[in-house]
């Protein structure tokens, strides 16, 4: 009978972590694959820093904030009039994009993600 009580105690202790870390697996995998591609391809040398990086990002912001800022940054770069709608939008969009960029840079720096020369 001690096992169910211990399990309940462990789950209760971990529940705040689970709530605070709401990034779905697919989003994590997509980030890691994109990060690895920017680092020169799939290898263990690129895998672990990229995993570390998304974990650090997930510690800083919710998935909703991350997805919103990612979407805005993609739309921001849309050429022509279509993209102008997003570039001319309220400064809130710019703040979200800048915040995500700052968090991403800090995460990549602390996880030793290499910067490849262009």
C-alpha positions as CSV (number, residue, x, y, z in Angstrom):
1,X,0.0,0.0,0.0
2,X,3.0,2.3,0.3
3,X,3.7,2.3,-3.4
4,X,0.5,4.1,-4.5
5,X,1.0,6.8,-1.9
6,X,4.7,7.2,-2.9
7,X,3.6,7.5,-6.5
8,X,1.0,10.1,-5.7
9,X,3.6,12.1,-3.8
10,X,6.1,12.0,-6.6
11,X,3.5,13.0,-9.2
12,X,2.3,15.8,-7.0
13,X,5.9,17.1,-6.7
14,X,6.4,16.9,-10.4
15,X,3.1,18.5,-11.5
16,X,4.3,22.1,-11.3
17,X,7.2,21.2,-13.6
18,X,4.8,19.5,-16.1
19,X,2.5,22.5,-16.1
20,X,5.4,25.0,-16.6
21,X,7.0,23.0,-19.4
22,X,4.2,22.8,-21.9
23,X,6.1,22.4,-25.2
24,X,4.7,19.5,-27.2
25,X,7.2,16.9,-28.4
26,X,6.6,17.8,-32.1
27,X,7.6,21.4,-31.5
28,X,10.8,20.3,-29.6
29,X,11.7,17.9,-32.4
30,X,11.1,20.5,-35.1
31,X,13.3,23.0,-33.2
32,X,16.1,20.4,-32.7
33,X,16.1,19.4,-36.4
34,X,16.2,23.0,-37.5
35,X,18.9,23.8,-35.0
36,X,21.0,20.8,-36.1
37,X,20.6,21.7,-39.8
38,X,21.9,25.2,-39.0
39,X,24.9,23.6,-37.2
40,X,25.9,21.5,-40.2
41,X,23.8,18.4,-40.0
42,X,22.7,15.6,-37.8
43,X,25.3,14.2,-35.4
44,X,25.7,13.8,-31.7
45,X,27.9,17.0,-31.7
46,X,24.9,19.0,-32.9
47,X,22.1,17.0,-31.2
48,X,22.9,17.6,-27.5
49,X,23.5,21.4,-27.7
50,X,20.2,21.8,-29.7
51,X,18.2,19.7,-27.1
52,X,19.7,21.8,-24.3
53,X,18.8,24.9,-26.2
54,X,15.1,24.1,-26.6
55,X,14.9,23.0,-22.9
56,X,16.3,26.4,-21.9
57,X,13.8,28.2,-24.1
58,X,10.9,26.1,-22.6
59,X,12.1,27.1,-19.1
60,X,11.8,30.8,-20.0
61,X,8.5,31.1,-21.9
62,X,5.3,29.1,-22.5
63,X,4.7,27.2,-25.7
64,X,1.9,29.6,-26.5
65,X,4.3,32.6,-26.3
66,X,7.0,30.7,-28.3
67,X,4.6,29.6,-31.1
68,X,3.2,33.1,-31.4
69,X,6.6,34.8,-31.6
70,X,7.8,32.1,-34.1
71,X,4.7,32.7,-36.3
72,X,5.2,36.4,-36.2
73,X,8.8,36.2,-37.1
74,X,8.0,34.0,-40.1
75,X,5.2,36.3,-41.2
76,X,7.4,39.4,-40.6
77,X,9.7,38.2,-43.4
78,X,6.9,37.8,-45.9
79,X,7.7,40.0,-48.9
80,X,5.5,42.6,-50.4
81,X,2.1,43.9,-49.2
82,X,1.2,40.7,-47.5
83,X,4.1,41.0,-45.1
84,X,3.5,44.7,-44.7
85,X,0.5,43.9,-42.6
86,X,2.7,42.2,-40.0
87,X,5.6,44.6,-40.3
88,X,3.3,47.6,-39.8
89,X,1.5,46.0,-36.9
90,X,1.6,47.2,-33.3
91,X,5.0,47.2,-31.6
92,X,3.7,44.2,-29.6
93,X,4.8,42.0,-32.5
94,X,8.3,43.4,-32.5
95,X,8.5,43.0,-28.7
96,X,7.5,39.3,-29.0
97,X,10.0,38.6,-31.7
98,X,12.8,40.4,-30.0
99,X,12.1,38.6,-26.7
100,X,12.2,35.2,-28.4
101,X,15.4,36.1,-30.2
102,X,17.0,37.2,-26.9
103,X,15.9,34.0,-25.1
104,X,17.1,31.9,-28.1
105,X,20.5,33.6,-28.1
106,X,20.9,33.1,-24.3
107,X,19.9,29.5,-24.6
108,X,22.2,28.8,-27.5
109,X,25.1,30.5,-25.7
110,X,24.6,28.6,-22.5
111,X,24.3,25.3,-24.4
112,X,27.4,25.9,-26.6
113,X,25.5,25.9,-29.9
114,X,28.1,26.8,-32.5
115,X,27.7,29.7,-34.8
116,X,28.7,28.6,-38.3
117,X,30.2,31.1,-40.7
118,X,28.0,32.1,-43.6
